[in-house]
Structure formats: C-alpha cells, structure tokens
Amino acid sequence: MHSPGPWRVTVIIPTYNRCLDLEETLECLFRQTFDNFEVLVIDNGSVDNTCQVLKKFRKQYPNFNAIYEPKKNLAFLLNLGIKSSHSEITVFINDDVEMSDNWLKLLIDTFDQYKDVSLIGGPTIA
C-alpha cells in the first residue's frame, strides 16, 4: 500500500469484471496534467483479469491502490472508498470512463474558484 497523502484528490473507482474498460480508464487517469491525486480501485470480487490490471498499475504508480471487497452493495463500496481516502476532495467515477488529460485540473480549478461549493457534477456523454 502506498503512503498516505497529502493528496488533494482521491479518485475512487468501484469495479466488477470489467478489466478492459478499467484499464482504459486508469490509462486516462494517469495522463492527467494535474498530479496531486491518488487512485483507489475497489474490486468487487472480480473473476476476470482485473487482478492483473491492478497489479500492473500498483507497480507503475505510487499513487495507486486497490481494495478487494466482495460485498455486493454499491453504497457500502463507496463509503469504504471514502474511509480509505487520504485527501480533501473525493471523486467517484465508473470503471468505463474516458476523460480529457486536463479533467482533474478543470475539476480542481472549479473548486478553487467557488470556495463554498461542496459538490460538482460533470456532463455525461453516451
């Protein structure tokens, strides 16, 4: 497990048997122009190659971690992610998300611009 922060952002990704999508999402995340973040994947008992994807990213990135939790309850998984986070801002994304390289920077800039905001949502493109 990596050492705790101080991270500005924790990106939490619950996943189950979607190793190919997850790998693409993680590749996008680690191309971000903003670098003060950690990634926490919560593997919900996958039986595909998710474990190999997690090992690959754990070896490559010190700001990457994963938790194995087979309990099938999304709210429980998200709360587990929050409890395991080491940052001031928590971001939840799905395991099939693709984002621009400046996505996290834009998110942080929005929080910095609007100090009284506690929640930000973005557009969803099918």
C-alpha positions in Angstrom: 0.0 0.0 0.0 1.2 3.5 -0.8 1.9 6.0 1.8 -0.9 8.4 2.7 -1.1 11.8 1.0 -1.1 14.6 1.4 -3.2 14.2 -1.7 -5.5 16.9 -2.9 -7.9 14.4 -4.7 -8.8 10.8 -4.3 -10.4 9.2 -7.3 -12.5 6.1 -6.3 -13.5 3.5 -8.9 -15.6 0.5 -8.0 -15.3 -2.3 -10.5 -16.5 -5.8 -11.2 -15.4 -8.0 -14.1 -14.6 -5.1 -16.5 -10.8 -5.3 -16.7 -10.5 -4.0 -20.2 -12.7 -0.9 -19.5 -10.9 -0.4 -16.2 -7.5 -0.5 -17.8 -8.5 2.2 -20.3 -10.0 4.4 -17.5 -6.8 4.1 -15.5 -4.6 4.9 -18.5 -6.7 8.1 -18.9 -6.3 9.0 -15.3 -2.5 8.6 -15.3 -2.3 11.0 -18.3 -3.8 13.8 -16.2 -2.0 17.2 -16.2 -2.9 17.6 -12.5 -0.7 15.2 -10.4 -1.7 15.7 -6.8 -4.1 12.8 -6.6 -4.4 9.1 -5.6 -6.5 6.4 -7.3 -8.3 3.8 -5.3 -10.0 1.0 -7.1 -12.4 -1.2 -5.2 -12.6 -4.6 -6.8 -16.0 -6.1 -6.0 -14.9 -9.7 -6.3 -13.9 -9.8 -10.0 -13.1 -13.2 -11.5 -11.7 -11.9 -14.8 -8.3 -10.4 -15.3 -8.9 -7.4 -13.0 -6.3 -8.6 -10.6 -3.6 -8.5 -13.2 -4.6 -4.9 -14.2 -4.5 -3.8 -10.6 -1.0 -5.4 -10.1 0.3 -3.6 -13.3 -0.8 -0.2 -12.0 0.3 -0.8 -8.5 3.8 -1.5 -9.8 3.8 1.6 -12.0 2.3 4.3 -9.9 2.9 5.1 -6.2 -0.4 7.0 -6.0 -2.4 3.9 -7.0 -4.0 1.4 -4.6 -6.8 -1.2 -4.7 -9.0 -2.8 -2.2 -10.7 -6.2 -2.6 -14.3 -6.2 -1.2 -16.7 -8.9 -2.4 -19.8 -7.5 -0.6 -22.3 -6.6 -3.3 -23.5 -3.2 -2.2 -22.5 -0.1 -4.1 -23.2 2.3 -1.3 -21.0 0.1 1.0 -18.2 0.2 -1.6 -18.4 4.0 -2.0 -18.3 4.5 1.8 -15.4 2.1 2.0 -13.6 4.3 -0.5 -14.3 7.5 1.4 -13.0 5.9 4.6 -9.8 4.8 2.8 -9.2 8.2 1.1 -6.2 10.4 2.1 -7.4 13.7 0.5 -9.6 16.7 0.9 -11.6 16.0 -2.3 -13.2 12.7 -3.2 -14.2 11.9 -6.8 -16.3 8.9 -7.8 -16.1 7.6 -11.4 -17.2 4.4 -13.1 -14.8 1.9 -14.4 -15.6 2.7 -18.1 -14.9 6.5 -18.1 -12.7 8.2 -20.6 -11.7 11.8 -19.8 -9.5 14.5 -21.2 -6.0 15.0 -19.9 -7.0 18.1 -18.1 -10.2 16.7 -16.5 -8.9 16.8 -12.9 -7.3 20.2 -13.3 -10.6 21.6 -14.5 -12.4 20.0 -11.5 -9.9 21.5 -9.1 -10.0 24.9 -10.7 -13.8 24.8 -10.3 -13.4 24.1 -6.5 -10.8 26.8 -6.2 -12.9 29.3 -8.0 -16.1 28.6 -6.0 -14.9 28.1 -2.4 -18.4 27.5 -1.0 -19.2 24.6 -3.4 -19.1 21.1 -1.9 -20.3 19.0 -4.9 -19.5 19.2 -8.6 -21.1 17.1 -11.4 -19.9 17.0 -15.0 -21.5 16.3 -18.3 -22.1 12.7 -19.3 -21.7 11.8 -22.9 -23.0 8.4 -24.1 
